[in-house]
Amino acid sequence: MRWISGIGYAVRAIIIDSLVWLSQTISGKANLEYILDQKSPTPSAKTLKIEEIFRNHSNTKLRNLEWDSGEETEEAEGLLVDINENEKRIDFSRRLADKMRQIKGYQKLCDEVEKHRLVVYDNANPEHEKKLMRLWKLMKTDEELKSRKTNQWQSIGFQGDDPATDFRGMGMLGLDELLFIAKYDMDNCKRLFLISHHPVIGFPYAICGITITALTRDLLRSGLLKNHFYNALHGKPNMDNFHQVYCRIFILFCEFWEKEHPETIMDFNPIKAKFVERLEAYLKRPNANLFHATLNDIILY
């Protein structure tokens, strides 16, 4: 019966370890020092563990991630004040502050993206109209618009004669992301635009791009982009980083669409659902990094 007592001992050990871990998590300090000291397989693994400690912390300010940007160094020093060795305390405080900037930065990015999405496209706003005209010129370098409202817009994938109606769900965020890939990743933009005009597997480019904006926003808000951002960036993410993720997801989706070779545009939603399932599985990987991901990385997981 020794094996039974052995199991009992193991169970007791697990319970004791769990209680110790819980007490350290609540107090935060000892566990933070341990996490900062240990090697992690990926940068995101360490950042997520630290975030988990904060989410369970007895301090309401830390639990709700309510410190202000710029306070990270001071907060980190306060959390690690019990480390006696001065050089070690300074080093750990710096490392913890860096992680706190990432955590707070992700939260602020969620707010910034949502704020941007809620800006309604306004035909009477000169800046909005200027951006829309800029998009046309980038996509159709050799063709002039005959008028502001024209079926020419359908040639770049809008549904009707006035693109403003297609931005209702994503607001100015949808336009700015279409503009971002056209301005800063023109080679890929041209490649995707070419696929969208394929006689068999073609799709409305602009509408697809706005759909990818909605997907990227959903992934951000659900926390599924944390592994990517915590691995890909040393500092806090910003709107340009979000737009870059949008570009990567748009590219990967179009490659996936091309590989699936749909018979009709009616296959769009089922193929998109299949892609999202694979993408979400990839993003849950501790080493997820969309800046390095290929279609095979998405498909094979």
C-alpha positions, 0 to 999 in steps of 0.5 A, a space after each residue: 500500500 506504499 503507492 497509496 501513501 505515496 500518492 497521498 504525499 504527492 497530493 499534499 505536496 501539490 496542495 501545499 505548493 498551490 497554497 504557497 503560490 496563491 499566497 505569493 500571487 495575492 501578495 505579488 512580491 515574492 512571485 514577481 521576483 521569481 518570474 523576473 528571475 526565471 528564464 521563459 521560453 518566450 517574452 509573452 510567457 513572462 509578461 502574461 504571468 506578470 499580468 496574471 499576478 496583477 489581475 489577482 493582486 490585493 491592490 485594486 490599482 494593480 488588479 485593474 491596471 489603473 496606473 497611469 502611463 509613465 508611472 511604471 518605474 515608480 510602481 515597479 520599484 515599490 513592488 520590489 522594495 524588499 529585494 535587499 541587493 541594490 543592483 538586483 533590485 534596480 535591474 528587476 525594477 527596470 525589467 518589471 517596468 518594461 513589462 508593465 508598459 507592455 501590459 498597460 500599452 495593450 489596454 490603452 491600444 484597445 481603448 484607442 482602437 475603439 475610439 477610432 472606430 467610433 468616429 463616423 465617416 462624414 462626407 462634410 468633413 474635408 479630412 475624411 474626404 481627403 483620405 478617401 480620395 487618397 485611397 482612390 489615387 493609390 489604388 487607381 493611379 491611372 484613372 480619374 474619378 468622374 464624380 464623388 459618387 460613382 460606380 467606379 468605387 465598385 472597381 476597388 471593392 465598395 458595394 455602391 456608388 458612395 463608399 461612406 455607407 460601407 464604413 458604418 460598422 468600422 468608422 474611420 478605422 476601416 478607411 485608415 486601415 485600407 489607406 495604411 496598407 496602400 501607403 506602406 505595403 504597396 507591393 502586397 496591396 497590389 498582389 491582394 488587389 490582383 487576387 480580388 480581380 481574379 475571374 473565378 476567385 475574385 472578391 470585393 477588395 475594400 469590403 474584404 479589407 473592412 471585414 479584416 479590420 473588424 476581425 483584427 479589432 475582435 482579436 485585440 479586444 479578446 486578448 488574442 493579440 497579446 502573445 503577438 504583441 508581447 513577443 514582437 515588441 519590446 515596448 508598448 504597442 501603438 496604432 501603427 503596430 495595430 495597422 501592421 497586424 491588420 496588414 499581416 492578417 489581410 495578407 494571410 487571409 487572401 493567401 488562404 482564400 487563394 489556397 482554398 480556391 472557392 467556386 463562388 463568392 458565396 463561399 466567403 463566410 465559410 472560408 473566413 470562419 475556417 481561417 479565423 479558427 486556424 488563426 485563433 489557434 495560432 495566436 494562442 501559441 506562446 511563440 505567436 508572432 504575426 510579423 514572422 508567421 507564414 500561411 503554413 504556420 496558420 494552416 498546420 497548427 
